[in-house]
Amino acid sequence: MLKKSIFTIVLIGLFAVSAIAAGPPKDVKLASKALANVVDNGWTILEFSAQPPGLYYLEMTDLTGASIGCWGAKADKYPDGSAYQDGEALSGDFKMQYTPKGGAPVDLINIPGQGAIGDDWFPFGLQEAKLSIGQTFIAPAEFVSAGFSTPTWNTANSGCTLTLYAPASSSSVTDNGKITSTWGKLKTE
């Protein structure tokens, strides 16, 4: 079952209109960095200037070396976001942490490691994707870094580019001069 990410909510009087993204919200590129010689099963972290709470997308691209990926689960472990491979939503999620401004790193999507690979502990490889793997998430507080738990399959020369994106900050809505009194006529797709 594919999840959809609600990325914009605009309040108009008493009515709420939402837009549903078919892919990850990559409207605004906030930060990006190429990383080399990533430590196997460590945290691959992207640091940036403080960002406000809200919806974001962290993406891994540009494989260098042998292999790199994200630890995660094939099952939906995080209802507030979706994992993506090449822009298509997956049914699972990736293990993530973020650092609130002035604080220490904390698990944002906590997927406990297990001794055996299975549906609840699985390595998603960038080498298996054609372009990218990534995760949408909601930052509950102002934050200064985000990252993935990254397997490199026992290599020491693997790398990637991590990029943080946000949805467009606003949407324009034009009124048609009419007010509807029937909620059933309001539809969102």
N, C-alpha and C positions, 0 to 999 in steps of 0.2 A: 504494500500500500504506500503510495507516494504522498508525502506531506507537501503542503503549500505554505508559503510564508506570507503573512500579512505584513506589508512593509509601509503602508501609508494609511493613516486615519485622519480624515478631515472632518471637523465638526461644522455643520451648517445649521444654525438655529437649533432645532430639536432633533435634527436628523444626522446620523453618522453614515459616512460613505467610506468604504474601504476598497483598496485595490489589492488584488492578489497577484503575486509574482509567479510567472511560469518558470523562472530561473532565479538564481541568487541575485540579491540587490547589489549591483556593481555600478551604480550611477556616479559615485564620487570616490576617487582613489585618494585615500588619506595618508598612507605610508607604504613603503615597499623596501625590501632589502634582500640582496643575494647573500646566501649563507653557504659556507664551505666546511668540509670536514666535520660534519654533524656527528655527534656522539650517539652510538647505537642505544636505543631505549631511553634516551634523555629527553629533555624539553627543548624544543626549537622555538625560540621566543622572538617576537618582533616588538621593538620599543618605538614609541612615538610620543608626540606632544599630547597632553591630556585631552581626552575625548569625553563628551557628556554621556550619561546613561542613554541607552536606546538599542536599536537593532543594528547589527553589523555583520559583515561577512569576511572571514579570514580564509585566504586561498593560498595553496601551495602550487607552484608551477616551476617550469624550467629545471628539470632533473639534471644534475651533474653527477658524474661518477657512476657507481654501479646501481644503487637503488636507495630509495627513501620513501617513507609513507607516514601514515597516521594510525596509531592504535585506536580502536573503537569497538563498537558492537554492531552486529547486523540488525539487532532489534532496536526499536525506538526507545532510547533511554532519556531523551531530553525533549519534552513536548514544546519548548519554546523556540526550536530551530530545526534545521535539516542539514544533513550531510549531502554533498554534491560530488559527482564525478563527471567531468567534462560538461558541466552545466545542467546535468540531469539529477534530480533528487533521488537519493538512496533511501531505503527504509530505516537505516540505522543512524548512528551519530558517532562523532570522533571525540576522543578524550581531549579536553581543553582546560587551560587555566588562564587567568587574567590577573593583572595587578591593579588594585584600586589605587588612586592617587594617594600618596603618603603611606601606603600599606605594603604588606608582603604579598607575594603571589598566593592565590587561592584557586582551588579546583572550581571551575565553572561548570564543566560537564564531567562528572566523576564516574568513570567506568573502571571499577577495580580490576587490576591485572589478575590473571588466573594462570595456573600452571600449564594448561592445555589450550590450544586454539580451538574456538568454537563460536557459536552465534553470539555469546556474551563477551568474547574477547577475541578480536580479529584484527590482523594487520592489513590495512588498505594501502596498496602500493601505488605511488605516483607512476611507477614504471608500467603498471597495468592500464592506467588511464592514457588517453591520447594527449590531453592538454593540462588538466588540472584536477585537484581534489580540494574541497573546502567545506566550511561549516558556517551556517548562519547561527547567531547567538544574540541574546539580549544581555547587555551589560547593565547590571542593577545599580551601579554607581559610576562616577567619573573614574576613568582608568587610563593607565599609561603603557600597558603592554598586554599582549595576548599571544598564546602559543599552543602548539600541539605536542603530544607525546609521540615521539618519532622513532620507529624502528628503521634500521638501515641494513638489516639482514647481515650482521656481523662485518660490515665494511667500515672503513675509516676515512674513505675519500668521497663520500656522498654529500650532495648539497642540493639546494633548491632556492627559489625566491619565494618569500612570504610577502603577501600584500593584504592590507586591511582596506575594506570598502565600506561605504555607507549608502543607503538609499538617498535619492534626491530629497532635499530638506523640505520642499513644499510642492504642492500641486495646485494648479489653478482650476477653479470651478466657476462656471458662469451660470447664473440663474436664468430661468426662462420666464420669470415673472409670475409663476403659478405656484401654489402650495397644494400639495396633495393631502387629503384627509384619510386616505386608505393606505395602511402600512403594507398591505399585500402588493401594492403597485411598485414599491421600492424593491429593486432587485440588485444584488451584487453578484458578480461573476468571479 
